[in-house]
Structures are given as C-alpha cells and as structure tokens.
Amino acid sequence: MIDVPPRAQRGAHLPSTFRALSHRNFRLWFMGQGISLQALGRRDEAKAAFQRALDSGGLSPDLKVFVERQMAALRAAPAN
C-alpha cells in the first residue's frame, strides 16, 4: 500500500526541489517554484521566484503573461 501524505503536506518538498535545480537558471523551474510556493502560502518567496523567472528571460509570451498575472495577484492579495 502506498502511504500518501495529507493534502497539506503533498507539495511541501517542492520548493526545496526547485531551489536545488535553480542553479541551472531554468526559467521554467523558477516559474514552477513560484507556483509551488504560492500554493503553500509563502507569498514573498513566490514573488521572488516569479521575478527570477521573468529576469531569466526567454519565457514565451503566454508564460510571461501568466507569471506577471501571478505576481499581480500576489501583490493585490491581503497578507495573511
């Protein structure tokens, strides 16, 4: 039988995984890290990861719009 962690813990390891891979400067990894951190409620870290994705350059126009919208949503949302 597979031991599945509770829903709240399922993505908890992802930020460190993305951080470990970020040394290669993969813009998509930064975007993924931002999504993971955003889902965990770690807003400031998510904004920083999304900014790194933008700063890395090379995102497709659609992904750039997606990242910019995520950043705008994080800025607009009230702090927890």
N, C-alpha and C positions, 0 to 999 in steps of 0.2 A: 504494500500500500504506500502511496506517495503522501508524504507529510507536506501539506500546503499551509503556508503561514497565513495568519489572519490578514484580511484585506488591507488593513492599515500598514502592515509590515511588508507587503509584497514588493513595493518599489524602493524600500529603504536602502538597499545596497546599490541602487543605480547611480546616485550622484558620485560615489567614490569610484565606481567603474568608469564612468565618463571622465572623471578627473584623471584617472590613471592613463586613459587613452588620449587625453588632450595634449600631451607633449608633442604629438604629431601634427598639431594645429589643424585638425579636421573640422572644417566649419560645420558640417552636419553633426559631428559629435557634440560641439558646443550647443547647437540647437537642441539636440536630444537631452543634454544635461539640463538646459533651461526648462524643458518640458517636465522632466523628472522632478527637478527642484520646485517648480511651480505646483505640481501635484502634491508635493509634500508640505506645501505652505511655507517654503523657505524663499520668500519673495525677493529679498535683496540679493541672495545668491543666484536666483533665477534671472533677475535683471542683468547681473554681471555676465552670466553665461550667454544670454541672448545678445548682449552687447559684443562679446567676443566673437560670436557667430557673424555679426554684422561687420565687425572690424577685420575679420579674416578675409572678407571679400569673396567673390565668386559664387554667392548664393544665386540661384535662379530668381527671376523677378517674382514668381509666385511665393517662393520661400522667404524672400526678403520682406514681402508684404506680410506674410504670416508672422515672422519674427517681430516686425515693427508693431503689429497689432497686439501681440502678446505683451510686449513691453508697455504699450499704451494702456492695456488692461491692468497690468501690474501697478502702473503709476496711478491710475484712477481708482483702484480698489482701496477701501479703507484699510488701515493697518490693523492687524489682529491684536 
